[in-house]
Amino acid sequence: MNQMKALLSLDAHAHLDPKQTSEALASTGAVLAMTLSLDEAALVVDRREPRIIWGVGCHPRKLKSQEAFDTERFRKLAERTAIVGEIGLDTGSRVPLDLQLRVFRQALKIVADLPRIVSIHSYRATGLTIKELQRNPIAVPVLHWWTGTVEETRAAVALGCYFSVHSAVARHSKFRTTIPKERLLVESDHGYADPPAAIPCRIEWVEHLVAKQLGLNRSDVRRLVWQNLETIIRKTNTLRLLPQSFAVNMNQENATLTAD
């Protein structure tokens, strides 16, 4: 119980309204916060909330964001943060697929050269997303809200992908039978209209579902996702890009994680 209290909840994929003040975001737990466009990313990338890392994204469902994507601006923004997200593909989107592919490929080429924690959207495009990652490999792809088949999931595991698991998909047996537990994170996919303070409760529910799948305690799952994030940060060499206060918290979590 003391160990659970020592560890913050960790949300690997959420959306936070840039208009929210730091005070309003003080009770979110640790969050990897995704953006929908480069304009939005420019507003938040240099913010320094204690336990929030802001990402640089271009959502495949946002036509204006996709049309306005600029590779040089994307690179310059990505240089200032540890996270790229969210990016990806979505065949249910009204954005033309050829435009989505062009933006996704350009983003992947940049993060292949500039390793980051990359959160990837793949709704109705799981197979196509895998093909693009095979063509344009990056250090650590994190598949957000993954719904691929067992075969696609095995291919993603072979590529080195991690999986941020939402409550809607946490019950699927492939998270027990196909994905190594060392590749799992948990997420809320929290939306702008939701109160930020609700995030820890939503993460606790995902932890509970994942714990049932893996035969672990919920506290074990929390320890596990922090360990997995630590590995991702090491693989991408992005510790230096974390807000100082987040890095301090990470060190505190790691001290707990490695304790017997």
C-alpha positions as CSV (number, residue, x, y, z in Angstrom):
1,M,0.0,0.0,0.0
2,N,2.8,2.4,0.8
3,Q,4.4,1.6,-2.5
4,M,1.2,2.4,-4.4
5,K,0.9,5.8,-2.5
6,A,4.5,6.5,-3.6
7,L,3.8,6.0,-7.2
8,L,1.8,8.5,-9.2
9,S,-0.6,7.3,-11.8
10,L,1.0,7.4,-15.3
11,D,-1.2,8.2,-18.3
12,A,0.6,7.5,-21.6
13,H,-1.9,9.3,-23.8
14,A,-4.2,12.1,-22.9
15,H,-5.4,15.4,-24.4
16,L,-5.3,18.5,-22.1
17,D,-6.8,21.8,-23.1
18,P,-4.0,24.3,-23.6
19,K,-6.2,27.0,-21.9
20,Q,-6.0,25.1,-18.6
21,T,-3.8,26.7,-16.0
22,S,-1.0,24.9,-14.3
23,E,-3.1,25.0,-11.1
24,A,-6.0,23.2,-12.8
25,L,-3.6,20.5,-14.0
26,A,-2.0,19.9,-10.6
27,S,-4.1,16.8,-9.9
28,T,-3.7,14.9,-13.1
29,G,-0.9,12.5,-12.0
30,A,1.9,12.0,-14.5
31,V,0.7,12.6,-18.1
32,L,2.1,12.4,-21.6
33,A,-0.1,15.1,-23.2
34,M,-0.7,14.9,-26.9
35,T,-1.6,17.7,-29.3
36,L,-3.7,17.8,-32.5
37,S,-1.7,20.3,-34.5
38,L,1.6,22.1,-34.8
39,D,-0.2,25.3,-33.8
40,E,-1.4,23.7,-30.6
41,A,2.0,22.2,-29.9
42,A,3.6,25.6,-30.3
43,L,1.3,26.9,-27.5
44,V,2.3,24.3,-25.0
45,V,5.7,22.7,-25.9
46,D,7.6,25.0,-23.5
47,R,5.2,24.7,-20.6
48,R,6.7,23.2,-17.5
49,E,4.0,21.6,-15.4
50,P,5.5,19.4,-12.7
51,R,4.3,16.1,-14.0
52,I,3.1,16.8,-17.6
53,I,5.1,16.4,-20.8
54,W,3.6,18.1,-23.8
55,G,3.9,16.5,-27.2
56,V,4.0,17.7,-30.8
57,G,1.3,16.1,-33.0
58,C,-0.7,16.3,-36.2
59,H,-3.9,14.3,-35.8
60,P,-5.0,12.3,-38.9
61,R,-8.6,13.3,-38.3
62,K,-7.9,17.0,-38.4
63,L,-7.9,18.3,-42.0
64,K,-6.6,21.8,-41.4
65,S,-3.8,20.4,-39.2
66,Q,-2.8,17.9,-41.9
67,E,-2.9,20.5,-44.6
68,A,-0.8,22.9,-42.5
69,F,1.9,20.3,-41.6
70,D,5.4,21.7,-42.2
71,T,8.4,19.4,-41.8
72,E,10.8,22.0,-40.7
73,R,8.4,23.5,-38.1
74,F,7.7,19.9,-36.9
75,R,11.3,19.2,-36.4
76,K,12.0,22.4,-34.6
77,L,9.1,21.8,-32.2
78,A,10.1,18.1,-31.7
79,E,13.6,19.2,-30.7
80,R,12.1,20.9,-27.7
81,T,10.2,18.0,-26.2
82,A,10.5,14.2,-25.5
83,I,7.1,13.3,-27.1
84,V,5.7,13.3,-30.6
85,G,2.0,12.6,-30.6
86,E,-0.3,12.1,-31.7
87,I,0.4,11.2,-35.3
88,G,-0.7,8.3,-37.5
89,L,-3.4,7.0,-39.9
90,D,-7.2,6.7,-39.8
91,T,-9.2,5.3,-42.7
92,G,-12.4,6.5,-41.0
93,S,-11.2,10.1,-41.3
94,R,-12.4,12.6,-43.9
95,V,-8.8,13.6,-44.4
96,P,-7.7,12.1,-47.8
97,L,-5.5,9.0,-47.1
98,D,-2.8,10.2,-49.5
99,L,-2.4,13.4,-47.4
100,Q,-2.4,11.3,-44.2
101,L,0.3,9.1,-45.6
102,R,2.5,12.0,-46.7
103,V,2.3,13.6,-43.3
104,F,2.9,10.4,-41.4
105,R,5.9,9.4,-43.6
106,Q,7.5,12.8,-43.2
107,A,7.0,12.7,-39.4
108,L,8.5,9.2,-39.2
109,K,11.5,10.2,-41.2
110,I,12.2,13.0,-38.8
111,V,11.8,10.9,-35.6
112,A,14.0,8.2,-37.1
113,D,16.7,10.8,-37.1
114,L,15.5,12.5,-33.9
115,P,14.3,9.7,-31.6
116,R,11.3,10.6,-29.5
117,I,8.5,8.8,-27.6
118,V,6.0,8.6,-30.5
119,S,2.3,8.0,-29.8
120,I,0.6,6.6,-33.0
121,H,-3.0,6.6,-33.9
122,S,-4.1,3.7,-36.2
123,Y,-7.9,3.5,-36.2
124,R,-9.2,1.3,-39.0
125,A,-5.6,1.4,-40.4
126,T,-3.7,-1.1,-38.2
127,G,-2.3,-3.1,-41.1
128,L,-1.3,0.0,-43.0
129,T,0.3,1.5,-39.9
130,I,2.4,-1.6,-39.5
131,K,3.5,-1.5,-43.2
132,E,4.5,2.2,-42.8
133,L,6.5,1.4,-39.7
134,Q,8.2,-1.5,-41.5
135,R,9.1,0.9,-44.3
136,N,10.1,3.7,-42.0
137,P,11.4,2.2,-38.7
138,I,11.8,4.4,-35.7
139,A,13.3,3.8,-32.2
140,V,10.2,3.2,-30.1
141,P,6.7,3.4,-31.7
142,V,3.9,3.4,-29.1
143,L,0.6,2.2,-30.5
144,H,-2.2,4.1,-28.9
145,W,-5.6,2.4,-28.4
146,W,-4.4,-0.6,-30.5
147,T,-7.1,-2.7,-32.1
148,G,-5.1,-4.8,-34.6
149,T,-5.5,-8.5,-35.1
150,V,-3.3,-11.0,-33.3
151,E,-1.2,-11.4,-36.5
152,E,-0.8,-7.6,-36.8
153,T,0.0,-7.4,-33.1
154,R,2.8,-10.0,-33.4
155,A,4.2,-8.0,-36.4
156,A,4.1,-4.9,-34.2
157,V,5.9,-6.6,-31.3
158,A,8.6,-7.8,-33.8
159,L,9.1,-4.2,-34.8
160,G,9.7,-3.2,-31.2
161,C,6.4,-1.4,-30.7
162,Y,5.0,-0.6,-27.3
163,F,1.2,-0.5,-26.6
164,S,-0.6,2.2,-24.6
165,V,-3.8,0.4,-23.4
166,H,-7.1,2.1,-23.0
167,S,-10.0,0.6,-20.9
168,A,-12.0,-0.1,-24.1
169,V,-9.4,-2.6,-25.3
170,A,-7.8,-3.8,-22.0
171,R,-10.1,-6.8,-21.9
172,H,-8.7,-8.2,-25.1
173,S,-6.8,-11.5,-24.6
174,K,-4.0,-10.4,-26.9
175,F,-2.7,-8.2,-24.2
176,R,-2.2,-11.3,-22.1
177,T,-1.2,-13.8,-24.9
178,T,0.7,-11.8,-27.5
179,I,2.2,-8.7,-26.1
180,P,5.1,-8.9,-23.6
181,K,4.2,-7.2,-20.4
182,E,7.5,-5.2,-20.8
183,R,5.9,-3.4,-23.8
184,L,2.7,-2.2,-22.0
185,L,1.7,1.3,-20.9
186,V,-1.8,2.5,-19.8
187,E,-3.7,5.5,-21.1
188,S,-7.0,7.4,-20.6
189,D,-7.2,9.2,-24.0
190,H,-8.7,11.9,-21.8
191,G,-10.5,14.6,-23.8
192,Y,-10.4,18.4,-23.5
193,A,-13.9,18.7,-22.1
194,D,-13.2,16.3,-19.3
195,P,-12.0,17.5,-15.9
196,P,-8.2,16.9,-15.7
197,A,-8.5,15.7,-12.0
198,A,-10.5,12.7,-13.3
199,I,-7.4,11.2,-15.0
200,P,-6.0,9.2,-12.0
201,C,-9.3,7.5,-11.5
202,R,-9.6,6.5,-15.1
203,I,-6.0,5.2,-15.1
204,E,-6.8,3.2,-11.9
205,W,-9.6,1.4,-13.8
206,V,-7.3,0.6,-16.8
207,E,-4.7,-0.7,-14.3
208,H,-7.4,-2.9,-12.7
209,L,-8.4,-4.4,-16.1
210,V,-4.8,-5.0,-17.2
211,A,-4.0,-6.5,-13.8
212,K,-6.9,-9.0,-14.3
213,Q,-5.4,-10.0,-17.7
214,L,-1.9,-10.5,-16.4
215,G,-2.8,-12.0,-13.1
216,L,-1.1,-9.2,-11.2
217,N,-2.1,-6.7,-8.5
218,R,-3.0,-3.2,-9.6
219,S,0.1,-1.9,-7.8
220,D,2.2,-4.3,-9.8
221,V,0.8,-2.8,-13.0
222,R,1.6,0.7,-11.9
223,R,5.2,-0.4,-11.1
224,L,5.4,-2.1,-14.5
225,V,4.3,0.9,-16.6
226,W,6.8,3.1,-14.8
227,Q,9.5,0.6,-15.5
228,N,8.5,0.4,-19.2
229,L,8.5,4.2,-19.5
230,E,11.9,4.3,-18.0
231,T,13.1,1.9,-20.7
232,I,11.5,4.0,-23.5
233,I,13.2,7.1,-22.2
234,R,16.5,5.3,-22.1
235,K,16.1,4.0,-25.6
236,T,15.2,7.4,-27.0
237,N,17.7,9.3,-24.9
238,T,15.1,11.8,-24.0
239,L,15.6,12.2,-20.2
240,R,17.3,15.5,-20.8
241,L,14.1,16.8,-22.5
242,L,11.8,16.1,-19.6
243,P,10.7,19.1,-17.5
244,Q,13.1,19.3,-14.6
245,S,10.4,18.6,-12.1
246,F,9.1,15.6,-14.1
247,A,12.6,14.2,-14.2
248,V,12.9,14.5,-10.4
249,N,9.6,12.7,-10.1
250,M,10.9,10.0,-12.5
251,N,14.0,9.5,-10.3
252,Q,11.8,9.2,-7.3
253,E,9.6,6.6,-9.0
254,N,12.7,4.7,-10.2
255,A,14.0,4.6,-6.7
256,T,10.8,3.0,-5.6
257,L,10.6,0.7,-8.6
258,T,14.0,-0.8,-8.0
259,A,13.4,-1.3,-4.3
260,D,12.8,-4.8,-3.0
